[in-house]
Amino acid sequence: MTATTLLPAVLVLGAGTFAFRFAGPALRSRVRLESRVERLMTVAAIVLLTALVGTQALLDDGGFAGIARPAGVAVGGVLAWRRAPFVVVVVAAAATAALLRLCGVD
């Protein structure tokens, strides 16, 4: 595909993304959801993010990622849960995975 055939698709997707992002704050004051629906949406977002983290932490190229990556994610998760600064969480998670791989644990 050439750039000229992709340009309309990129523009349409960009405009759609902007419209979705603009619609949230613009319609928030006009649309009222039941408290039950708001709680359900909050839980759905948490479940979606948990599934994303789980698949990224455990899988690599359709197979198990090994022990080092999930161990690093677990360390980062515990530190985030304990409200450590974001930089500390990221560095500790990366260091855990790197040290395990350096020791030969895949």
ChimeraX attribute file (.defattr): number of C-alpha atoms within 10 A of each C-alpha:
attribute: neighborCount
match mode: 1-to-1
recipient: residues
	/A:1	5
	/A:2	6
	/A:3	8
	/A:4	8
	/A:5	9
	/A:6	10
	/A:7	11
	/A:8	11
	/A:9	11
	/A:10	12
	/A:11	11
	/A:12	11
	/A:13	12
	/A:14	11
	/A:15	12
	/A:16	12
	/A:17	12
	/A:18	11
	/A:19	11
	/A:20	11
	/A:21	11
	/A:22	11
	/A:23	11
	/A:24	11
	/A:25	10
	/A:26	11
	/A:27	10
	/A:28	10
	/A:29	8
	/A:30	7
	/A:31	8
	/A:32	9
	/A:33	9
	/A:34	8
	/A:35	9
	/A:36	9
	/A:37	10
	/A:38	12
	/A:39	12
	/A:40	12
	/A:41	12
	/A:42	12
	/A:43	12
	/A:44	12
	/A:45	12
	/A:46	12
	/A:47	12
	/A:48	12
	/A:49	12
	/A:50	12
	/A:51	12
	/A:52	11
	/A:53	13
	/A:54	13
	/A:55	14
	/A:56	14
	/A:57	20
	/A:58	18
	/A:59	14
	/A:60	12
	/A:61	6
	/A:62	8
	/A:63	8
	/A:64	13
	/A:65	16
	/A:66	15
	/A:67	15
	/A:68	23
	/A:69	24
	/A:70	21
	/A:71	18
	/A:72	24
	/A:73	23
	/A:74	15
	/A:75	20
	/A:76	22
	/A:77	16
	/A:78	14
	/A:79	18
	/A:80	15
	/A:81	10
	/A:82	10
	/A:83	11
	/A:84	14
	/A:85	10
	/A:86	12
	/A:87	9
	/A:88	14
	/A:89	22
	/A:90	19
	/A:91	12
	/A:92	17
	/A:93	23
	/A:94	19
	/A:95	14
	/A:96	21
	/A:97	21
	/A:98	17
	/A:99	13
	/A:100	17
	/A:101	15
	/A:102	11
	/A:103	9
	/A:104	9
	/A:105	12
	/A:106	13
